[in-house]
Amino acid sequence: MNQRIKQLLGQAYDEAVPETWTTLSSEQLGRVYEKFAELIVQECAQVAHNTQYKHSPAHTVGDCATAIKEHFGVGMSTEDKKTLIKELLGVKND
C-alpha cells in the first residue's frame, strides 16, 4: 500500500477514533489499511472513467481532479454538497 495512504488513514484514526489503536491488533489495522486503500483507488478510478464527470471536450487532469474532489465532497461547503447530491440523484429544486 502507498505510504501516503497509510499516513492519511493513520491521521483519520488519530483524529476520529484514537481509542481504536488500543483495541485493534496490528494485523486488524493492516487489513483495514489494505481495504481502505483498495476502496479509495477503485472509487477514484471509477470517477475518472465515468463520462458523467467529464466537464469538457478537452478533458484535462484538472477536470478529473475536480470530479474526484466533487465525488468525495472534498473542499465543498455543506450547501454545495447538498446541491451536488440533488444533481446526481436528479432531484429538481422547486
Buried (B, 14 or more C-beta within 10 A) or exposed (E): BEEEBBEBBEEEBEEEEEEEEEEBEEEEBEEBBBEBBEEBEEEBEEBBEEEEBBEEEEBEEEBBEBBBEBBEEEEBEEEEEEBBEEEEEEEEEE
